[in-house]
Amino acid sequence: MALTLWGCDSQAPKIEAIDSQTKTLSCSLNGGPITIEIIKGSLDASLLFEGKEIKVNLLEVKDFYQILMRFDPQIGQLKINQLGTELTQVKNGNEKITACTTEVKKS
């Protein structure tokens, strides 16, 4: 008789929904700063880039969040990893990943 035990890795980072807290992600895009403000309990967000505020939606896809917005050829397509620590830009067939910092806001 074979017995299989499944355990959990206590060292693995805990992954919560990106909208579990109100937070601001600060990343880099096209060499400049970009800020993504996410409100607790909502997958609607505000993206601040080059002095413009763009209303966006976050769509959870397997292990990342796709940023849904009107297409802008200077930005391309954007996605955020589940932890909110990386922003991926897909533009002209090229993928660029940059690190993000997260500031949790008190609600």
Rosetta blueprint (number, residue, H / E / L):
1 M L
2 A L
3 L L
4 T L
5 L L
6 W L
7 G L
8 C L
9 D L
10 S L
11 Q L
12 A L
13 P L
14 K L
15 I L
16 E L
17 A L
18 I L
19 D L
20 S L
21 Q L
22 T L
23 K E
24 T E
25 L E
26 S E
27 C E
28 S E
29 L E
30 N L
31 G L
32 G E
33 P E
34 I E
35 T E
36 I E
37 E E
38 I E
39 I L
40 K L
41 G L
42 S L
43 L L
44 D E
45 A E
46 S E
47 L E
48 L E
49 F E
50 E L
51 G L
52 K E
53 E E
54 I E
55 K E
56 V E
57 N E
58 L E
59 L E
60 E E
61 V E
62 K L
63 D L
64 F E
65 Y E
66 Q E
67 I E
68 L E
69 M L
70 R L
71 F L
72 D L
73 P L
74 Q L
75 I L
76 G L
77 Q E
78 L E
79 K E
80 I E
81 N E
82 Q L
83 L L
84 G L
85 T L
86 E E
87 L E
88 T E
89 Q E
90 V E
91 K E
92 N L
93 G L
94 N E
95 E E
96 K E
97 I E
98 T E
99 A E
100 C L
101 T E
102 T E
103 E E
104 V E
105 K L
106 K L
107 S L
